């Protein structure tokens, strides 16, 4: 049985790559809803429909667990989804917050996320529960469209302008740790370090969630022991565009290996 992973687009590949490194014996089904990206500006009703479609698509492949590699869905809907579906659903919030709490030296944690993620308050509430009430949450609506168009370099004026804008309140507020609360954002890690320096600890929410998923599968004895796993890539938009950008990030040749399926109303 494979592990399902979904995101609105390319961002979830950061979590998938971490999964492939941590659990190389597993099979994976990755679904990128590239025809409907971005999710961060959507209302809750629309997000609920998208999540239902994506989960239904992955369950059609008999997945044993799903990594919700989308900060927006994890922030706004995950608890309700866990109650609705009889399958292990792991999001990106709790493990990222735990990692940030372990990393911060001064107790000041910054949070980047989509407008929906930041508006939900999910990261800030979890940090507060752990005793870190002095968080600095910044919505970053420009970042996903830039990343989905392949723009991730600090040399790109639009990327630099956006990063400087969103880093300003984080650095002025004295945060020493920044949660990248959308799985797209780690693709900008090098650019962020170019501008902010190495002193700011970056927490990759997707990568941290992999540790949680591993423990979930271990607890129910569902870890694979095959020699080497495989990955199937499915998108709702252009397979060629995903193959070009996703392949560059993963360091793989994906042309001819990405399938297209329309997620719209898949859950109906």
Secondary structure, DSSP 4 states (H G I P E B T S, - for coil): -PEEEEESSSTHHHHHHHHHHH-TTS-EEEEE-TTS---TTS-HHHHHHHHHHHHHHHHTTT-SEEEE--HHHHHHTHHHHHHH-SSEEE-SHHHHHHHHHHH-SSS-EEEEE-HHHHHHTHHHHHHHHTT----EEEE-HHHHHHHHTT---TTSHHHHHHHHHHHHHHHHTT-SEEEE-STTGGGGHHHHHHHH-TTSEEEEHHHHHHHHHHHHHHHTT----SS---EEEEESS-HHHHHHHHHHHHTS--TT-EEE---TTTT-
